[in-house]
Amino acid sequence: MSTVDLSGARWIKSSYSGSGEGSACVEVAFVAPAVAVRDSKSPAAGALLMSPSSWSGLLAACR
């Protein structure tokens, strides 16, 4: 997938994740033409980019 500008991304954290220190969670941002996923504890480490259809497949597999 090509480079995607994430500087203006609106990151969403799961409502199921804890809010205290040590809570582990991922964040997701929907930035056309991709879906970006990152570690909420290390946001500067980068993000995994995938197509919307790959994101749907990942969610289906997790369910």
Phi and psi restraints in degrees (range 20) as a CNS / XPLOR table:
assign (resid 1 and name C) (resid 2 and name N)
       (resid 2 and name CA) (resid 2 and name C) 1.0 -69.4 20.0 2
assign (resid 2 and name N) (resid 2 and name CA)
       (resid 2 and name C) (resid 3 and name N) 1.0 171.3 20.0 2
assign (resid 2 and name C) (resid 3 and name N)
       (resid 3 and name CA) (resid 3 and name C) 1.0 -67.2 20.0 2
assign (resid 3 and name N) (resid 3 and name CA)
       (resid 3 and name C) (resid 4 and name N) 1.0 137.2 20.0 2
assign (resid 3 and name C) (resid 4 and name N)
       (resid 4 and name CA) (resid 4 and name C) 1.0 -122.0 20.0 2
assign (resid 4 and name N) (resid 4 and name CA)
       (resid 4 and name C) (resid 5 and name N) 1.0 133.6 20.0 2
assign (resid 4 and name C) (resid 5 and name N)
       (resid 5 and name CA) (resid 5 and name C) 1.0 -76.4 20.0 2
assign (resid 5 and name N) (resid 5 and name CA)
       (resid 5 and name C) (resid 6 and name N) 1.0 115.1 20.0 2
assign (resid 5 and name C) (resid 6 and name N)
       (resid 6 and name CA) (resid 6 and name C) 1.0 -102.9 20.0 2
assign (resid 6 and name N) (resid 6 and name CA)
       (resid 6 and name C) (resid 7 and name N) 1.0 5.6 20.0 2
assign (resid 6 and name C) (resid 7 and name N)
       (resid 7 and name CA) (resid 7 and name C) 1.0 -62.0 20.0 2
assign (resid 7 and name N) (resid 7 and name CA)
       (resid 7 and name C) (resid 8 and name N) 1.0 -30.5 20.0 2
assign (resid 7 and name C) (resid 8 and name N)
       (resid 8 and name CA) (resid 8 and name C) 1.0 -106.9 20.0 2
assign (resid 8 and name N) (resid 8 and name CA)
       (resid 8 and name C) (resid 9 and name N) 1.0 15.2 20.0 2
assign (resid 8 and name C) (resid 9 and name N)
       (resid 9 and name CA) (resid 9 and name C) 1.0 -66.4 20.0 2
assign (resid 9 and name N) (resid 9 and name CA)
       (resid 9 and name C) (resid 10 and name N) 1.0 142.4 20.0 2
assign (resid 9 and name C) (resid 10 and name N)
       (resid 10 and name CA) (resid 10 and name C) 1.0 -100.4 20.0 2
assign (resid 10 and name N) (resid 10 and name CA)
       (resid 10 and name C) (resid 11 and name N) 1.0 104.2 20.0 2
assign (resid 10 and name C) (resid 11 and name N)
       (resid 11 and name CA) (resid 11 and name C) 1.0 -83.0 20.0 2
assign (resid 11 and name N) (resid 11 and name CA)
       (resid 11 and name C) (resid 12 and name N) 1.0 136.4 20.0 2
assign (resid 11 and name C) (resid 12 and name N)
       (resid 12 and name CA) (resid 12 and name C) 1.0 -117.9 20.0 2
assign (resid 12 and name N) (resid 12 and name CA)
       (resid 12 and name C) (resid 13 and name N) 1.0 129.2 20.0 2
assign (resid 12 and name C) (resid 13 and name N)
       (resid 13 and name CA) (resid 13 and name C) 1.0 -106.9 20.0 2
assign (resid 13 and name N) (resid 13 and name CA)
       (resid 13 and name C) (resid 14 and name N) 1.0 141.3 20.0 2
assign (resid 13 and name C) (resid 14 and name N)
       (resid 14 and name CA) (resid 14 and name C) 1.0 -59.0 20.0 2
assign (resid 14 and name N) (resid 14 and name CA)
       (resid 14 and name C) (resid 15 and name N) 1.0 140.4 20.0 2
assign (resid 14 and name C) (resid 15 and name N)
       (resid 15 and name CA) (resid 15 and name C) 1.0 -69.6 20.0 2
assign (resid 15 and name N) (resid 15 and name CA)
       (resid 15 and name C) (resid 16 and name N) 1.0 -14.0 20.0 2
assign (resid 15 and name C) (resid 16 and name N)
       (resid 16 and name CA) (resid 16 and name C) 1.0 -82.8 20.0 2
assign (resid 16 and name N) (resid 16 and name CA)
       (resid 16 and name C) (resid 17 and name N) 1.0 -12.3 20.0 2
assign (resid 16 and name C) (resid 17 and name N)
       (resid 17 and name CA) (resid 17 and name C) 1.0 -80.3 20.0 2
assign (resid 17 and name N) (resid 17 and name CA)
       (resid 17 and name C) (resid 18 and name N) 1.0 151.9 20.0 2
assign (resid 17 and name C) (resid 18 and name N)
       (resid 18 and name CA) (resid 18 and name C) 1.0 -75.0 20.0 2
assign (resid 18 and name N) (resid 18 and name CA)
       (resid 18 and name C) (resid 19 and name N) 1.0 162.1 20.0 2
assign (resid 18 and name C) (resid 19 and name N)
       (resid 19 and name CA) (resid 19 and name C) 1.0 -107.1 20.0 2
assign (resid 19 and name N) (resid 19 and name CA)
       (resid 19 and name C) (resid 20 and name N) 1.0 -6.0 20.0 2
assign (resid 19 and name C) (resid 20 and name N)
       (resid 20 and name CA) (resid 20 and name C) 1.0 -83.9 20.0 2
assign (resid 20 and name N) (resid 20 and name CA)
       (resid 20 and name C) (resid 21 and name N) 1.0 171.1 20.0 2
assign (resid 20 and name C) (resid 21 and name N)
       (resid 21 and name CA) (resid 21 and name C) 1.0 -63.9 20.0 2
assign (resid 21 and name N) (resid 21 and name CA)
       (resid 21 and name C) (resid 22 and name N) 1.0 139.6 20.0 2
assign (resid 21 and name C) (resid 22 and name N)
       (resid 22 and name CA) (resid 22 and name C) 1.0 89.6 20.0 2
assign (resid 22 and name N) (resid 22 and name CA)
       (resid 22 and name C) (resid 23 and name N) 1.0 -3.9 20.0 2
assign (resid 22 and name C) (resid 23 and name N)
       (resid 23 and name CA) (resid 23 and name C) 1.0 -72.2 20.0 2
assign (resid 23 and name N) (resid 23 and name CA)
       (resid 23 and name C) (resid 24 and name N) 1.0 128.3 20.0 2
assign (resid 23 and name C) (resid 24 and name N)
       (resid 24 and name CA) (resid 24 and name C) 1.0 -100.4 20.0 2
assign (resid 24 and name N) (resid 24 and name CA)
       (resid 24 and name C) (resid 25 and name N) 1.0 130.7 20.0 2
assign (resid 24 and name C) (resid 25 and name N)
       (resid 25 and name CA) (resid 25 and name C) 1.0 -161.2 20.0 2
assign (resid 25 and name N) (resid 25 and name CA)
       (resid 25 and name C) (resid 26 and name N) 1.0 163.4 20.0 2
assign (resid 25 and name C) (resid 26 and name N)
       (resid 26 and name CA) (resid 26 and name C) 1.0 -109.8 20.0 2
assign (resid 26 and name N) (resid 26 and name CA)
       (resid 26 and name C) (resid 27 and name N) 1.0 158.4 20.0 2
assign (resid 26 and name C) (resid 27 and name N)
       (resid 27 and name CA) (resid 27 and name C) 1.0 -119.6 20.0 2
assign (resid 27 and name N) (resid 27 and name CA)
       (resid 27 and name C) (resid 28 and name N) 1.0 151.4 20.0 2
assign (resid 27 and name C) (resid 28 and name N)
       (resid 28 and name CA) (resid 28 and name C) 1.0 -128.8 20.0 2
assign (resid 28 and name N) (resid 28 and name CA)
       (resid 28 and name C) (resid 29 and name N) 1.0 145.6 20.0 2
assign (resid 28 and name C) (resid 29 and name N)
       (resid 29 and name CA) (resid 29 and name C) 1.0 -135.0 20.0 2
assign (resid 29 and name N) (resid 29 and name CA)
       (resid 29 and name C) (resid 30 and name N) 1.0 135.7 20.0 2
assign (resid 29 and name C) (resid 30 and name N)
       (resid 30 and name CA) (resid 30 and name C) 1.0 -99.8 20.0 2
assign (resid 30 and name N) (resid 30 and name CA)
       (resid 30 and name C) (resid 31 and name N) 1.0 101.5 20.0 2
assign (resid 30 and name C) (resid 31 and name N)
       (resid 31 and name CA) (resid 31 and name C) 1.0 -125.8 20.0 2
assign (resid 31 and name N) (resid 31 and name CA)
       (resid 31 and name C) (resid 32 and name N) 1.0 106.5 20.0 2
assign (resid 31 and name C) (resid 32 and name N)
       (resid 32 and name CA) (resid 32 and name C) 1.0 -53.5 20.0 2
assign (resid 32 and name N) (resid 32 and name CA)
       (resid 32 and name C) (resid 33 and name N) 1.0 133.6 20.0 2
assign (resid 32 and name C) (resid 33 and name N)
       (resid 33 and name CA) (resid 33 and name C) 1.0 -99.7 20.0 2
assign (resid 33 and name N) (resid 33 and name CA)
       (resid 33 and name C) (resid 34 and name N) 1.0 25.5 20.0 2
assign (resid 33 and name C) (resid 34 and name N)
       (resid 34 and name CA) (resid 34 and name C) 1.0 -132.7 20.0 2
assign (resid 34 and name N) (resid 34 and name CA)
       (resid 34 and name C) (resid 35 and name N) 1.0 170.7 20.0 2
assign (resid 34 and name C) (resid 35 and name N)
       (resid 35 and name CA) (resid 35 and name C) 1.0 -116.3 20.0 2
assign (resid 35 and name N) (resid 35 and name CA)
       (resid 35 and name C) (resid 36 and name N) 1.0 129.0 20.0 2
assign (resid 35 and name C) (resid 36 and name N)
       (resid 36 and name CA) (resid 36 and name C) 1.0 -109.4 20.0 2
assign (resid 36 and name N) (resid 36 and name CA)
       (resid 36 and name C) (resid 37 and name N) 1.0 139.7 20.0 2
assign (resid 36 and name C) (resid 37 and name N)
       (resid 37 and name CA) (resid 37 and name C) 1.0 -129.6 20.0 2
assign (resid 37 and name N) (resid 37 and name CA)
       (resid 37 and name C) (resid 38 and name N) 1.0 135.1 20.0 2
assign (resid 37 and name C) (resid 38 and name N)
       (resid 38 and name CA) (resid 38 and name C) 1.0 -142.9 20.0 2
assign (resid 38 and name N) (resid 38 and name CA)
       (resid 38 and name C) (resid 39 and name N) 1.0 163.7 20.0 2
assign (resid 38 and name C) (resid 39 and name N)
       (resid 39 and name CA) (resid 39 and name C) 1.0 -78.8 20.0 2
assign (resid 39 and name N) (resid 39 and name CA)
       (resid 39 and name C) (resid 40 and name N) 1.0 123.8 20.0 2
assign (resid 39 and name C) (resid 40 and name N)
       (resid 40 and name CA) (resid 40 and name C) 1.0 -67.3 20.0 2
assign (resid 40 and name N) (resid 40 and name CA)
       (resid 40 and name C) (resid 41 and name N) 1.0 -23.5 20.0 2
assign (resid 40 and name C) (resid 41 and name N)
       (resid 41 and name CA) (resid 41 and name C) 1.0 -84.5 20.0 2
assign (resid 41 and name N) (resid 41 and name CA)
       (resid 41 and name C) (resid 42 and name N) 1.0 -16.1 20.0 2
assign (resid 41 and name C) (resid 42 and name N)
       (resid 42 and name CA) (resid 42 and name C) 1.0 -137.0 20.0 2
assign (resid 42 and name N) (resid 42 and name CA)
       (resid 42 and name C) (resid 43 and name N) 1.0 62.1 20.0 2
assign (resid 42 and name C) (resid 43 and name N)
       (resid 43 and name CA) (resid 43 and name C) 1.0 -62.9 20.0 2
assign (resid 43 and name N) (resid 43 and name CA)
       (resid 43 and name C) (resid 44 and name N) 1.0 -26.1 20.0 2
assign (resid 43 and name C) (resid 44 and name N)
       (resid 44 and name CA) (resid 44 and name C) 1.0 -77.9 20.0 2
assign (resid 44 and name N) (resid 44 and name CA)
       (resid 44 and name C) (resid 45 and name N) 1.0 -8.0 20.0 2
assign (resid 44 and name C) (resid 45 and name N)
       (resid 45 and name CA) (resid 45 and name C) 1.0 -75.2 20.0 2
assign (resid 45 and name N) (resid 45 and name CA)
       (resid 45 and name C) (resid 46 and name N) 1.0 -10.2 20.0 2
assign (resid 45 and name C) (resid 46 and name N)
       (resid 46 and name CA) (resid 46 and name C) 1.0 112.2 20.0 2
assign (resid 46 and name N) (resid 46 and name CA)
       (resid 46 and name C) (resid 47 and name N) 1.0 179.9 20.0 2
assign (resid 46 and name C) (resid 47 and name N)
       (resid 47 and name CA) (resid 47 and name C) 1.0 -137.2 20.0 2
assign (resid 47 and name N) (resid 47 and name CA)
       (resid 47 and name C) (resid 48 and name N) 1.0 151.3 20.0 2
assign (resid 47 and name C) (resid 48 and name N)
       (resid 48 and name CA) (resid 48 and name C) 1.0 -91.3 20.0 2
assign (resid 48 and name N) (resid 48 and name CA)
       (resid 48 and name C) (resid 49 and name N) 1.0 126.2 20.0 2
assign (resid 48 and name C) (resid 49 and name N)
       (resid 49 and name CA) (resid 49 and name C) 1.0 -105.1 20.0 2
assign (resid 49 and name N) (resid 49 and name CA)
       (resid 49 and name C) (resid 50 and name N) 1.0 138.2 20.0 2
assign (resid 49 and name C) (resid 50 and name N)
       (resid 50 and name CA) (resid 50 and name C) 1.0 -145.5 20.0 2
assign (resid 50 and name N) (resid 50 and name CA)
       (resid 50 and name C) (resid 51 and name N) 1.0 161.8 20.0 2
assign (resid 50 and name C) (resid 51 and name N)
       (resid 51 and name CA) (resid 51 and name C) 1.0 -73.1 20.0 2
assign (resid 51 and name N) (resid 51 and name CA)
       (resid 51 and name C) (resid 52 and name N) 1.0 157.3 20.0 2
assign (resid 51 and name C) (resid 52 and name N)
       (resid 52 and name CA) (resid 52 and name C) 1.0 -57.0 20.0 2
assign (resid 52 and name N) (resid 52 and name CA)
       (resid 52 and name C) (resid 53 and name N) 1.0 -35.8 20.0 2
assign (resid 52 and name C) (resid 53 and name N)
       (resid 53 and name CA) (resid 53 and name C) 1.0 -69.4 20.0 2
assign (resid 53 and name N) (resid 53 and name CA)
       (resid 53 and name C) (resid 54 and name N) 1.0 -35.0 20.0 2
assign (resid 53 and name C) (resid 54 and name N)
       (resid 54 and name CA) (resid 54 and name C) 1.0 -66.6 20.0 2
assign (resid 54 and name N) (resid 54 and name CA)
       (resid 54 and name C) (resid 55 and name N) 1.0 -39.2 20.0 2
assign (resid 54 and name C) (resid 55 and name N)
       (resid 55 and name CA) (resid 55 and name C) 1.0 -61.3 20.0 2
assign (resid 55 and name N) (resid 55 and name CA)
       (resid 55 and name C) (resid 56 and name N) 1.0 -44.8 20.0 2
assign (resid 55 and name C) (resid 56 and name N)
       (resid 56 and name CA) (resid 56 and name C) 1.0 -61.6 20.0 2
assign (resid 56 and name N) (resid 56 and name CA)
       (resid 56 and name C) (resid 57 and name N) 1.0 -40.6 20.0 2
assign (resid 56 and name C) (resid 57 and name N)
       (resid 57 and name CA) (resid 57 and name C) 1.0 -65.3 20.0 2
assign (resid 57 and name N) (resid 57 and name CA)
       (resid 57 and name C) (resid 58 and name N) 1.0 -39.6 20.0 2
assign (resid 57 and name C) (resid 58 and name N)
       (resid 58 and name CA) (resid 58 and name C) 1.0 -62.6 20.0 2
assign (resid 58 and name N) (resid 58 and name CA)
       (resid 58 and name C) (resid 59 and name N) 1.0 -45.7 20.0 2
assign (resid 58 and name C) (resid 59 and name N)
       (resid 59 and name CA) (resid 59 and name C) 1.0 -62.7 20.0 2
assign (resid 59 and name N) (resid 59 and name CA)
       (resid 59 and name C) (resid 60 and name N) 1.0 -41.4 20.0 2
assign (resid 59 and name C) (resid 60 and name N)
       (resid 60 and name CA) (resid 60 and name C) 1.0 -63.0 20.0 2
assign (resid 60 and name N) (resid 60 and name CA)
       (resid 60 and name C) (resid 61 and name N) 1.0 -41.2 20.0 2
assign (resid 60 and name C) (resid 61 and name N)
       (resid 61 and name CA) (resid 61 and name C) 1.0 -68.0 20.0 2
assign (resid 61 and name N) (resid 61 and name CA)
       (resid 61 and name C) (resid 62 and name N) 1.0 -32.8 20.0 2
assign (resid 61 and name C) (resid 62 and name N)
       (resid 62 and name CA) (resid 62 and name C) 1.0 -73.7 20.0 2
assign (resid 62 and name N) (resid 62 and name CA)
       (resid 62 and name C) (resid 63 and name N) 1.0 -28.3 20.0 2
